[in-house]
Amino acid sequence: MSLIRLAYASEATFSAQPVDKGVEPNVARILMASRTNNAKSDIVGGLYYGDDRFFQYLEGEERAVRALYDRIAGDSRHRNVVTLLEEPLQARTFANWSMKYVPLSSDVKGFLNRHGMKLFRPSDFTRDQCEEMIKLIRESSQQGRVISHDGAGGTQSAPSALPKGVGVGLAVAAIGVVGAMIYASTML
């Protein structure tokens, strides 16, 4: 099995809808489908969408990545699809992400400012800028949760302020306290 990495830029054909809570709705649908399909094909990577432009980075088995890229190039939601880099890869660098999404963040704003860019135009990136964007996506601390605005399935709630498991522990403790109070009230 030969691994490759591929980055591309494209323009969105849809008109961006207002974003109240998270991700632009068309992009949310793309992410939900990508996460499901990429996991099946063992493809990993990251996506950024801004200023009506996509930057996507993919890693995986060569045949699977090329098949996906062909589907993207033929997808009516993309136009002017440009390959930014495509080359063999020794080992995956996005091992835990079927498709990581980075929303507009201070990291991306900083990237644009460092390079004197007013708008996000990945088709104009140099190789070094492409590599920097890949690194930014890989190292982004954003959770990139998908929020669907159209009522379709796959909606995920906002991350909890409590660590995983603490909420369950608090619920069990609350049940125990209520049970103790009921028991104590029967003793009176």
C-alpha positions, 0 to 999 in steps of 0.5 A, a space after each residue: 500500500 502506497 500512501 500519498 498526501 494531496 492538498 487542493 484549493 477550490 471555490 465554493 459554488 454555493 452562496 454562503 449562508 449566515 452562520 449563527 452557531 458554528 459552521 456554514 450549513 453547506 460546509 457542515 453537510 460536506 464535513 458530515 459526509 466526508 467524515 463518514 466516507 473518509 473513515 470507510 476509505 481510511 483517508 485522513 486530513 483537514 479542511 478550512 473554508 473561508 472567503 468562499 474558498 476551500 483548502 483541503 489536505 488529504 492523506 491515505 492510500 493512493 488509489 483512495 485519495 485519487 478517487 476522492 479527489 476525482 469526486 471532489 473535482 466533479 462535485 457541483 459545490 466546487 469549481 476551479 479545483 487546483 492541486 497545490 501538492 501531491 506526493 508520496 507520504 511515508 507515514 500519516 500525520 493526521 492519524 485521528 482525523 477522518 476530516 478535521 475542520 478548522 473554523 476561522 480562528 486567530 491562527 488563520 487570521 495570523 497566517 493571513 496577516 503574516 503573508 499580507 493577505 486580506 482574503 483567503 485565496 489558497 489557489 495563490 499559495 506558495 508551497 511554503 504557505 501550503 505547508 504552513 496551512 497544513 501545519 496550522 490545520 494539524 496543530 489547531 486547538 479548535 475542536 471543529 465540531 459540525 453543527 447542522 443548521 438544516 435539521 439533518 441528522 448528525 448534529 453534535 452539541 457544543 463541548 461540555 465545560 466538564 471533562 468527560 465522565 465528571 457529568 456522569 459522576 455528578 449525576 450518580 452522586 445526585 441520585 445517591 443524595 436524593 435516595 438518601 433524603 428519601 430514605 431519611 424522610 421515611 425514618 422520621 
